[in-house]
Amino acid sequence: MFSIFFLFVPLLFVAPARCVDWTSTPFNPPSFPLAVRSPYLSAWLPQGNGSALNDAWPQFWTGQILGWAGFVNVDGTSYIFLGDASVSSASFNKATQKSANFTATQSTFVLSAGSVDLTVRFLSPVEPSDFTKQSMPFAYMAISAASNDGGSHAVQIYSDISAEWISGNTSLAANWSTSTEDVLTHQIQLQNPAPFSEIDDRAQYGSAYYSTLNQSGITYQTGEDIIVRAQFINNGKLNNILDTNFRAISDDWPVFAYAHDLGTVSSDATTPLVIGVGFVRDPALEYIVANGALQNRSSYFLDSFTSPSDAMASFLQDYDNALDRAYAFDARVDGDASAISSDYAGLVSLSIRQLLGAIEITLSKNSDGSFNTSDVIVFLKEISSDGNVNTVDVVFPSWPGLLYLNPDLGKLLLEGLLAYQATGQYPNKWSVHDLGATYPKAVGHNDGQDEAMPVEESGNMVIMALSYAIKSGDTSQLAKYESLLDQWTQFLIEDSLVPNNQLSTDDFAGTLANQTNLAIKGIVGIAAMAKIAALLGDTSKSSNYSSIASSYVSEWQAFATSSEGNHLTLNYGNDSSWGLSYNLYADKLLQLNVFPESVYTMQTEWYQSVQNTYGVPLDTRHTYTKSDWQIFSAGIMTDTSVRDMFISSVTKFASSGMSSQPLTDWYDAASGMPETFRARPVVGGHRK
């Protein structure tokens, strides 16, 4: 057995270069993350077979356009470098993309605009140990220029965002303002916001921010897109004019722009001009507490600043340090992965911003209106599938990434679920599926009518609670919620060995009775509670639960092994069936070893015989697979070549050009075609 406590596992597959006209490292992904910091600050550059930074508009993860345009004037000749704008009253050329690169924190593009090369860096900081910085829903775009012909050239740079950043409905009216203090800030919001509501997964309240330090050579303007852009293209500067004709997002498409005059540019790269983009809501969520009361919760960073604008100013001033920290973090991730394989580093790096882009770190307020910094809860949006809040079986596949980044993020994700159910308002004896049907409303399910995954969620909660305690050495959460964890374990004893007809996490596959893999989850949950009891000093309970789990494993082997004895079945008695037995991963993660080594060896040998072009199918009902569950399965293989087979398949898909959406975890193992999921945080499961 190879230690699953290796963070990464090696790859044999070397991803082929896609047919693009630029150098792309480590590979050309399905979509480049540009500004990805929260469920509502999520800007991507779609790829498919390859789109340069100026071939397509940036998109929200749903595919909706986020107007973000960039032009550069070089010796009076204009080039577009960002977005896909057309400007009827001005002429411009198209810069030529030379390279594209992504790391865990950055996506960087180099484009040639005549005699000048532009480096455009999109930095979404990853600061998991600093909750103030991690909770800021802001990202950087930094641009530098250098002569590519040895000469000197006059260079001006323009960028704007549109009001499309504030709503999923472009017919809604927006208003805006521009502040011109030490920091220039365009702030845009809906005229009639609707707190805690969404349209097409876009928040219908809050403000977009587009900011830059107020330095010499900067001009600004707001107004109709083609007018503002033409002003720069034709003149190299803006007019410092503000449009006060508030209107619908799609009514003459208002944009919010800056122009930076870099002066004379030589072969030495200029100091980067830095722009911050963000989207802030306050309150961020509402959360159910005792007696059905709803509590407003705010983003953690607001405790440290007088306003979002103040926070943005600090964010901009911190760019140099933030970039240094980003380089260090990227090096850590790349080093951990590249010690095994550089190809795996790409997959891990692509997944990190996507994972953290689904979470928000929040605080409640005291009765006097001050923030209660001792009351921290993390919330996660189930992006693109159901849109639920803190979906337990979405937190679970995300868990390995959270353990790597900062285990406390995991603890605080569990806290909201545990605290709600400890109030006694949830009526079922198993764990709740989620904290609310629609983000950002964490209003619970006091009617008990949430999507029922009884064994799945109960097992997940016990496993994750123990996992955090082992990783951190902190057993306080186990002690606080021991009775709740024990309640779920009692249910697992009832329904794990022979699970009733029910859903597992792969709910798109439908219900099924006697699921082999689901039984594994429940048995591991029982064994996990035995270890929890031991940690809390209850040796009698620990011995009892350990005995039950061991006896269940013996019976389970007889139920779940095919008559040929060469693989586990999908469900008991169905000899021709099989599936990914990824729930065995938790047995090794927790060092329980309740399942015998022979099971792992048998599955390792079997999966070699059912590998498809882009991986092993999820089970025999379909040819589709899940990337997270393949990586979980890789972690339990007893042969390195089979372990490598799994991981290389996921990387092969990610670099295949089959998709233009933010990395999906659900795709066809035969054709490589993506299914409907995209941008989900479960890619946290790509880190072992």
C-alpha positions in Angstrom: 0.0 0.0 0.0 1.4 3.4 -1.0 0.9 6.1 1.6 -2.1 8.3 0.8 -0.6 10.9 3.0 1.6 11.9 0.1 0.0 15.1 -1.0 0.6 14.3 -4.6 1.1 11.2 -6.7 3.2 10.8 -9.8 2.0 11.0 -13.4 3.3 9.0 -16.4 1.2 10.9 -18.9 2.8 14.0 -20.5 0.0 16.2 -21.7 0.3 16.9 -25.4 0.5 20.6 -26.4 -2.8 21.8 -27.8 -2.8 23.4 -31.3 -2.6 27.0 -30.2 -0.6 29.8 -31.6 1.2 30.6 -28.4 3.3 28.8 -25.7 1.0 27.5 -23.0 2.4 26.2 -19.7 1.9 23.9 -18.0 -0.9 23.3 -20.5 -3.8 25.1 -22.0 -6.7 24.6 -19.6 -10.4 24.4 -20.3 -10.7 28.0 -18.9 -8.1 30.3 -17.4 -9.1 31.7 -14.0 -8.7 35.5 -14.2 -10.4 36.9 -11.1 -11.7 34.1 -8.9 -12.1 34.9 -5.2 -15.8 34.2 -4.2 -19.0 32.7 -5.6 -19.8 36.1 -7.1 -16.3 37.2 -8.1 -15.6 34.6 -10.7 -14.2 35.7 -14.0 -12.7 33.2 -16.5 -11.3 33.2 -20.0 -12.9 30.3 -22.0 -10.5 28.1 -24.0 -11.8 25.0 -25.7 -9.3 24.6 -28.6 -7.7 27.9 -27.5 -8.7 31.6 -27.2 -6.2 34.3 -26.8 -6.8 37.0 -24.1 -8.2 39.2 -26.9 -10.2 36.5 -28.7 -13.1 36.3 -26.3 -14.8 38.2 -23.5 -14.1 37.1 -20.0 -17.1 35.1 -18.6 -18.7 34.4 -15.3 -18.5 30.7 -14.5 -22.0 30.3 -16.0 -20.8 31.6 -19.4 -22.3 35.0 -19.1 -20.2 37.8 -20.5 -18.3 40.0 -18.0 -17.3 43.1 -20.0 -13.6 43.6 -19.4 -11.7 45.4 -22.2 -8.1 46.5 -22.6 -6.3 48.6 -25.3 -2.8 49.8 -25.6 -1.6 52.7 -27.8 2.0 52.3 -29.1 3.4 55.4 -30.8 -0.2 56.4 -31.7 -1.3 53.0 -33.0 -3.9 51.2 -31.0 -4.1 47.5 -30.2 -6.7 45.5 -28.3 -5.2 43.1 -25.7 -8.2 42.1 -23.5 -11.7 41.2 -24.5 -13.5 41.1 -27.8 -14.7 44.7 -28.2 -15.7 46.3 -31.5 -15.6 50.1 -31.7 -17.4 51.5 -34.7 -15.9 55.0 -34.6 -12.2 54.0 -34.1 -9.8 51.6 -35.7 -7.3 49.4 -33.9 -5.2 46.3 -34.4 -5.1 43.1 -32.5 -2.2 42.3 -30.3 -0.6 38.9 -30.8 -0.6 36.5 -27.9 2.9 34.9 -27.4 2.4 32.9 -24.2 0.0 32.0 -21.5 0.8 30.5 -18.1 -1.1 29.6 -15.0 0.0 28.8 -11.4 -2.0 28.2 -8.3 -2.5 31.9 -7.9 -1.9 33.6 -11.2 -2.7 33.5 -14.9 -0.2 35.5 -17.0 -0.3 36.4 -20.7 2.3 38.0 -22.9 1.1 39.8 -26.0 3.0 41.6 -28.7 1.5 45.0 -29.6 3.7 46.1 -32.5 7.1 47.1 -31.1 6.0 46.6 -27.5 5.3 43.4 -25.5 2.7 43.5 -22.7 2.7 41.2 -19.7 -0.8 41.0 -18.3 -0.9 39.2 -14.9 -4.2 38.2 -13.2 -3.5 37.5 -9.6 -6.2 36.0 -7.3 -4.4 35.8 -4.0 -4.5 32.5 -2.1 -4.1 33.4 1.6 -5.6 30.5 3.5 -3.9 31.3 6.8 -4.9 35.0 6.9 -8.7 35.2 7.1 -8.7 38.9 6.5 -6.8 38.7 3.2 -8.5 35.4 2.1 -12.0 36.8 2.7 -11.4 39.9 0.5 -13.4 39.4 -2.7 -10.8 41.3 -4.8 -8.3 40.4 -7.5 -5.5 42.1 -9.3 -4.8 42.8 -12.9 -1.2 44.1 -13.3 0.2 45.2 -16.7 3.8 46.0 -17.6 5.3 46.9 -21.0 8.7 46.5 -22.6 10.1 47.3 -26.1 10.7 44.2 -28.2 12.8 45.9 -30.9 15.4 47.7 -28.8 13.9 51.1 -29.4 11.9 53.5 -27.2 8.2 54.0 -27.7 5.4 56.1 -26.3 2.8 53.8 -24.6 -0.6 54.4 -23.0 -2.8 51.6 -21.6 -6.6 51.5 -21.2 -8.9 49.2 -19.4 -12.5 49.1 -18.3 -15.3 46.9 -16.9 -18.9 47.1 -17.8 -22.0 47.0 -15.6 -22.4 43.3 -16.5 -20.4 42.6 -13.4 -23.3 43.3 -11.1 -26.2 41.2 -12.3 -27.3 38.2 -14.3 -30.1 40.3 -15.8 -28.8 43.1 -18.1 -32.2 44.8 -18.4 -32.0 45.9 -14.8 -31.0 49.5 -14.0 -27.7 50.3 -12.4 -26.2 53.4 -10.8 -22.6 54.2 -10.1 -20.1 56.6 -8.6 -16.4 57.5 -9.0 -14.1 58.6 -6.2 -11.0 60.5 -7.1 -9.0 60.5 -3.8 -5.7 58.7 -3.3 -7.3 55.7 -4.9 -9.5 56.1 -8.0 -12.6 53.8 -7.6 -15.5 53.2 -9.9 -18.3 51.6 -7.8 -21.3 50.1 -9.6 -24.5 48.5 -8.2 -28.2 47.8 -9.0 -30.6 50.7 -8.5 -33.0 48.2 -6.8 -31.0 45.5 -5.1 -32.6 42.4 -3.7 -30.6 41.1 -0.7 -29.9 37.4 -0.6 -31.3 36.8 -4.0 -29.8 35.5 -7.3 -30.5 35.6 -11.0 -28.7 33.0 -13.0 -26.4 32.4 -10.0 -25.5 36.1 -9.9 -26.1 38.0 -6.7 -28.7 40.7 -7.0 -27.2 43.0 -4.5 -23.7 44.3 -3.7 -21.3 46.5 -5.5 -18.6 45.9 -8.1 -15.4 47.9 -7.6 -12.8 48.8 -10.2 -9.9 50.7 -8.6 -6.3 51.9 -9.2 -3.9 54.1 -7.3 -4.3 57.8 -8.2 -0.9 58.5 -9.7 0.4 60.9 -12.4 -0.5 60.1 -15.9 -3.9 58.6 -15.1 -7.2 59.7 -16.6 -10.7 58.2 -16.1 -14.1 58.2 -17.7 -17.5 56.6 -17.5 -20.0 56.3 -20.2 -21.2 54.4 -23.3 -18.7 51.6 -24.2 -18.0 52.6 -27.8 -17.7 56.3 -26.9 -15.3 55.8 -24.0 -13.2 53.3 -25.8 -13.0 55.4 -28.9 -11.9 58.4 -26.8 -8.8 56.4 -25.7 -8.1 54.8 -29.1 -8.2 58.1 -30.9 -6.5 60.3 -28.2 -4.5 58.0 -25.9 -6.2 59.4 -22.8 -9.6 59.9 -21.3 -11.5 63.1 -20.5 -12.2 62.7 -16.7 -15.9 62.9 -17.5 -18.5 61.1 -15.5 -21.8 59.8 -17.0 -24.6 60.5 -14.6 -27.4 59.1 -16.8 -28.1 56.0 -14.7 -29.7 53.3 -16.8 -30.1 49.6 -17.6 -26.9 47.5 -17.9 -27.6 46.9 -21.6 -28.8 50.5 -22.4 -25.8 51.9 -24.3 -23.6 49.6 -22.2 -22.0 51.9 -19.5 -18.4 51.2 -18.9 -16.0 52.4 -16.2 -12.5 53.1 -17.5 -8.9 54.1 -16.7 -6.1 55.2 -19.0 -2.5 55.1 -17.8 0.2 57.0 -19.7 3.4 55.0 -19.2 5.5 57.6 -21.0 8.5 56.3 -22.9 9.0 52.6 -22.7 12.4 50.9 -23.4 13.5 47.3 -23.3 13.3 47.3 -19.5 9.9 46.3 -18.4 7.9 49.1 -16.8 6.8 49.0 -13.2 3.4 47.2 -13.3 0.3 49.4 -13.3 -2.1 47.7 -10.9 -5.8 47.6 -11.0 -8.1 45.9 -8.5 -11.5 44.4 -9.3 -14.0 43.2 -6.7 -17.5 42.4 -5.8 -18.7 43.0 -2.2 -22.0 42.2 -0.5 -22.9 43.1 3.0 -24.4 41.1 4.6 -22.9 38.2 2.8 -25.4 35.5 4.0 -28.2 34.9 6.3 -27.9 31.9 8.7 -30.4 30.1 10.8 -29.7 30.0 14.5 -31.8 28.8 17.5 -35.6 29.1 17.4 -35.7 29.8 13.7 -34.1 33.2 13.9 -32.1 34.4 11.0 -28.7 36.0 11.6 -26.9 38.3 9.1 -23.3 37.4 8.5 -20.6 39.7 7.0 -17.4 39.0 5.2 -14.5 38.6 7.7 -12.3 41.3 6.2 -14.9 44.1 7.0 -13.9 43.9 10.7 -10.5 45.4 9.7 -11.6 48.3 7.5 -14.0 51.2 7.7 -15.5 50.4 4.3 -15.0 48.2 1.2 -13.3 51.1 -0.5 -10.9 51.4 2.4 -10.2 47.7 2.0 -9.6 48.0 -1.7 -7.1 50.8 -1.1 -5.2 48.5 1.3 -5.4 45.7 -1.2 -3.9 47.8 -4.0 -1.1 49.1 -1.7 -0.2 45.5 -0.8 0.3 44.3 -4.4 4.1 43.9 -4.2 3.9 42.0 -1.0 0.9 40.0 -2.3 2.9 39.0 -5.4 5.8 37.9 -3.2 3.5 35.7 -1.1 1.9 34.4 -4.3 5.3 33.4 -5.7 6.1 31.6 -2.4 2.8 29.8 -2.4 3.1 28.8 -6.0 6.6 27.5 -5.4 5.3 25.4 -2.5 2.5 23.8 -4.5 4.8 23.3 -7.5 7.6 21.9 -5.4 5.3 19.5 -3.6 3.9 18.3 -6.9 6.9 18.5 -9.1 8.9 16.3 -6.7 6.6 13.6 -8.1 5.7 15.0 -11.6 5.5 18.4 -13.2 2.3 17.3 -15.0 0.6 16.7 -11.7 1.6 20.2 -10.6 -0.5 21.7 -13.4 -3.6 19.8 -12.3 -3.2 20.8 -8.7 -2.5 24.4 -9.6 -5.5 24.7 -11.8 -7.8 23.4 -9.0 -6.8 25.7 -6.1 -8.4 29.0 -7.1 -11.5 27.1 -8.2 -11.8 25.5 -4.7 -11.4 28.7 -2.8 -13.6 30.7 -5.2 -16.6 28.8 -3.8 -16.1 29.8 -0.1 -16.7 32.8 2.1 -15.4 33.4 5.6 -17.9 35.3 7.7 -18.5 36.9 11.1 -21.7 37.7 13.0 -22.2 41.0 14.9 -22.7 41.8 18.5 -25.7 43.6 19.8 -23.8 46.9 19.6 -23.1 46.4 15.9 -19.5 45.5 16.3 -18.2 42.3 14.8 -18.0 39.2 16.9 -14.5 37.9 15.9 -15.0 34.8 18.0 -17.9 33.7 15.8 -16.4 32.6 12.5 -18.2 30.4 10.1 -17.2 29.4 6.6 -19.8 29.0 3.9 -19.5 27.1 0.6 -21.7 27.4 -2.5 -22.4 24.2 -4.4 -21.5 25.9 -7.7 -23.2 24.8 -10.9 -25.1 21.7 -9.6 -27.7 22.7 -7.0 -26.5 26.0 -5.6 -27.0 24.8 -2.1 -25.2 26.1 1.0 -22.5 23.9 2.6 -23.7 20.8 0.9 -22.1 18.0 2.9 -21.3 15.7 0.0 -19.7 18.7 -1.8 -17.6 19.6 1.2 -16.4 16.0 1.5 -14.7 15.8 -1.9 -13.3 19.3 -1.4 -11.8 18.2 1.9 -8.3 17.1 0.9 -7.6 20.5 -0.5 -8.8 22.2 2.6 -6.6 20.0 4.8 -3.7 21.0 2.7 -4.4 24.7 2.6 -5.6 25.2 6.2 -7.5 22.6 8.2 -9.3 25.4 10.1 -11.2 26.3 6.9 -12.6 22.8 7.1 -13.4 23.0 10.7 -15.3 26.2 10.2 -17.2 24.8 7.2 -18.4 22.0 9.5 -19.2 24.4 12.3 -22.3 25.9 10.6 -23.7 22.5 9.9 -23.0 21.2 13.4 -24.3 24.2 15.2 -27.5 24.3 13.3 -28.3 20.6 13.9 -27.3 21.0 17.6 -30.2 23.4 18.0 -32.6 20.5 17.5 -34.5 22.2 14.6 -33.6 19.6 12.0 -36.0 16.7 12.6 -34.2 13.7 11.0 -32.0 11.3 12.8 -29.3 11.4 10.1 -27.3 14.4 9.0 -28.8 17.2 7.0 -27.8 17.4 3.3 -27.1 21.2 3.3 -27.7 24.4 5.2 -30.0 25.9 2.6 -31.4 25.2 -0.9 -30.2 28.4 -2.4 -27.0 30.3 -1.7 -26.7 32.7 0.1 -29.7 31.7 2.3 -28.4 29.3 4.9 -31.9 29.0 6.4 -31.8 25.3 7.2 -34.4 22.6 6.6 -36.6 22.6 9.7 -39.2 20.6 7.7 -36.6 17.8 7.1 -37.3 17.9 3.4 -33.8 18.5 2.1 -32.4 16.1 -0.5 -32.1 12.9 1.5 -28.7 11.1 1.5 -28.8 9.6 4.9 -25.8 7.3 4.9 -23.8 9.5 2.7 -24.0 12.7 4.8 -23.9 11.0 8.2 -20.7 9.2 7.2 -19.2 12.3 5.7 -19.8 14.4 8.8 -18.2 11.9 11.2 -15.3 11.2 8.9 -14.5 14.9 8.3 -14.9 15.8 12.0 -12.3 13.1 12.9 -10.1 14.0 10.0 -9.8 17.6 11.2 -9.0 16.5 14.8 -6.3 14.2 13.6 -4.7 16.8 11.3 -4.9 19.7 13.8 -4.6 18.0 17.1 -7.7 20.0 18.2 -10.5 17.8 19.6 -12.7 20.6 20.9 -15.2 20.3 18.0 -15.5 16.6 18.7 -16.2 17.2 22.3 -18.7 19.9 21.7 -20.8 17.9 19.2 -20.1 14.4 20.5 -23.8 13.6 21.0 -24.7 14.7 17.5 -21.9 12.6 16.0 -23.0 9.7 18.1 -26.6 10.1 16.9 -25.4 9.8 13.3 -23.3 6.8 14.1 -26.3 5.0 15.6 -28.1 5.6 12.3 -25.1 4.3 10.4 -25.2 1.1 12.4 -28.9 0.7 11.4 -28.5 1.4 7.6 -24.9 0.9 6.5 -24.3 -2.8 6.1 -27.2 -3.2 3.8 -28.1 0.3 2.7 -31.8 1.0 1.8 -32.7 2.3 -1.6 -31.3 5.8 -1.5 -29.1 8.4 -3.1 -25.4 8.7 -2.7 -23.4 11.8 -3.5 -23.5 10.8 -7.2 -27.2 11.7 -7.2 -27.3 12.2 -11.0 -27.1 8.4 -11.2 -30.3 8.0 -9.3 -31.2 5.9 -6.2 -30.0 2.3 -5.7 -30.3 -0.2 -2.9 -27.4 -2.2 -1.5 -24.7 0.1 -2.8 -21.3 -1.4 -2.1 -19.4 1.9 -2.0 -22.1 3.6 0.1 -21.8 0.7 2.6 -18.0 1.4 2.8 -18.8 5.0 3.7 -21.1 4.0 6.5 -18.7 1.4 7.9 -15.8 3.8 7.9 -18.1 6.3 9.7 -18.7 3.8 12.5 -15.0 3.0 12.8 -14.3 6.8 12.8 -16.7 7.2 15.7 -14.8 4.5 17.6 -11.7 6.5 17.2 -13.5 9.7 18.2 -14.7 8.0 21.4 -11.2 6.9 22.1 -9.9 10.4 21.7 -12.5 11.7 24.1 -11.7 9.0 26.7 -14.7 6.7 26.3 -13.0 3.4 25.9 -16.1 1.3 26.3 -17.9 3.1 23.4 -14.8 3.0 21.3 -14.5 -0.8 21.7 -18.1 -1.4 20.9 -18.1 0.7 17.7 -14.8 -0.8 16.6 -16.2 -4.3 17.1 -19.3 -3.4 15.1 -17.3 -2.0 12.2 -15.1 -5.0 12.1 -18.0 -7.5 12.0 -19.7 -5.4 9.3 -16.6 -5.6 7.1 -16.6 -9.4 7.2 -20.3 -9.6 6.2 -19.8 -6.8 3.6 -17.0 -8.7 1.9 -19.4 -11.6 1.3 -22.1 -9.3 0.0 -20.0 -7.1 -2.1 -17.4 -9.3 -3.8 -18.3 -10.7 -7.3 -18.7 -14.5 -7.6 -15.4 -14.6 -9.6 -13.7 -12.9 -6.6 -11.9 -10.4 -8.8 -13.7 -7.1 -8.1 -16.3 -5.4 -5.9 -19.7 -5.0 -7.3 -21.7 -1.8 -7.7 -24.5 -3.3 -5.7 -24.8 -6.5 -3.8 -25.6 -9.6 -6.0 -25.0 -7.8 -9.3 -21.9 -9.8 -10.4 -21.4 -8.1 -13.7 -21.4 -4.6 -12.1 -18.5 -2.6 -10.6 -17.7 1.0 -9.7 -15.1 3.3 -8.3 -14.7 2.3 -4.6 -13.5 5.8 -3.7 -14.9 5.7 -0.2 -12.1 3.4 0.8 -10.0 6.5 0.7 -11.4 7.6 4.1 -10.3 4.3 5.7 -6.7 5.2 4.8 -7.0 9.0 5.5 -8.0 8.3 9.0 -5.5 5.4 9.4 -8.4 3.1 10.5 -7.4 0.1 8.3 -10.7 -1.5 9.0 -10.8 -3.0 5.4 -8.3 -5.7 4.6 -5.4 -5.2 2.3 -6.7 -7.8 0.0 -9.6 -5.5 -1.0 -7.3 -2.8 -2.1 -5.1 -5.2 -4.1 -8.2 -6.7 -5.8 -9.5 -3.3 -6.8 -6.1 -2.2 -8.0 -5.8 -5.2 -10.3 -9.4 -4.7 -11.6 -9.2 -1.1 -12.5 -6.3 -1.8 -14.9 -8.7 -3.9 -17.0 -11.5 -1.3 -17.3 -9.5 1.9 -18.0 -10.9 4.1 -20.8 -9.3 6.9 -22.8 -9.9 9.6 -20.1 -10.2 7.4 -17.1 -12.1 4.7 -15.3 -15.9 5.1 -15.6 -17.8 5.9 -12.3 -19.6 2.6 -12.6 -21.1 0.2 -15.1 -24.3 2.1 -15.7 -22.6 4.8 -17.8 -19.3 5.7 -19.4 -19.0 9.0 -17.5 -16.6 9.5 -14.6 -15.7 12.0 -11.9 -12.3 13.5 -11.6 -12.4 13.9 -7.8 -13.4 10.2 -7.3 -10.6 9.1 -9.7 -8.0 10.9 -7.6 -9.5 9.5 -4.4 -9.2 6.1 -6.0 -5.6 6.8 -7.1 -4.9 7.4 -3.4 -5.8 3.8 -2.4 -4.0 1.9 -5.2 -1.4 -0.6 -4.2 0.5 -0.3 -7.5 2.1 3.0 -8.5 1.5 2.3 -12.2 -2.3 2.1 -11.6 -2.1 5.1 -9.3 -0.4 7.0 -12.1 -3.0 5.7 -14.6 -5.8 7.4 -12.7 -4.1 10.8 -12.3 -2.7 10.9 -15.8 -6.3 10.4 -17.1 -7.6 13.4 -15.3 -4.7 15.6 -16.5 -5.3 14.2 -20.0 -8.9 15.4 -19.9 -8.0 18.8 -18.4 -5.5 19.5 -21.2 -7.5 17.9 -24.0 -9.4 21.0 -25.4 -12.7 19.2 -25.1 -14.2 21.9 -22.8 -14.2 25.6 -22.7 -15.9 25.9 -19.2 -14.1 26.2 -15.9 -12.8 22.8 -15.0 -15.5 20.2 -14.7 -15.3 17.2 -12.4 -17.9 15.2 -14.4 -17.1 14.0 -18.0 -17.3 11.1 -20.3 -14.3 8.7 -19.8 -14.6 7.5 -23.4 -15.0 10.7 -25.4 -13.7 13.3 -23.0 -16.8 15.4 -23.5 -17.8 17.4 -20.4 -21.1 16.9 -18.6 -23.1 19.8 -17.0 -21.0 20.5 -13.9 -18.4 23.3 -14.0 -16.3 25.4 -11.6 -17.2 23.2 -8.6 -15.1 23.2 -5.4 -14.9 19.4 -5.5 -11.7 19.8 -7.4 -10.2 20.2 -3.9 -10.2 16.4 -4.2 -7.4 16.7 -6.8 -5.0 17.2 -3.9 -4.0 14.1 -1.9 
